[in-house]
């Protein structure tokens, strides 16, 4: 963990970090690494459930929560663990990377996306919609149903749901 933290610290970018803070990043510590840099570090360290869980628990540091899904071995992920990870999502970027790098690979991705989209918690619904974006090609009808349900909510995440609806409609042959 110390070696990884030193690597993150060495690659920090103050300009990006300041921009992220101004954009509302809720993490207390932001080094400003970009995704290619985080991917490079993930490749160097390789999959490790223990390291991924330690990083995910390190919520003050933005880069820890982004790197954790890159290191978590997909074959060891259970739906219970996935739910726990989703509960720990602090903002949209965390959800985006969690879905793209880990959750979409899970055999239960469709069930989890459907469950998340039914949540009362907006960030969970956002995560569900983002997960549907990652699996929409395989499940266009389900993604369309989730997008339409979201758009009917009074507190809808309307832009994301509308984009998902358009994509799913096209793939389902309805658009």
Secondary structure, 3 states (H helix, E strand, C coil): CHHHHHHHHHCCCHHHHHHHHHCCCCCCECCCCCHHHHHHHHHHHCCCHHHHHHHHHCCCEHHHHHHHHHHCCHHHCCHHHHHHHHHCCCCHHHHHHHHHHCHHHCCCHHHHHHHHHCCCCHHHHHHHHHHHHHHCCCCHHHHHHHHHHHHHCCCCCHHHHHHHHHHHHHHCCCC
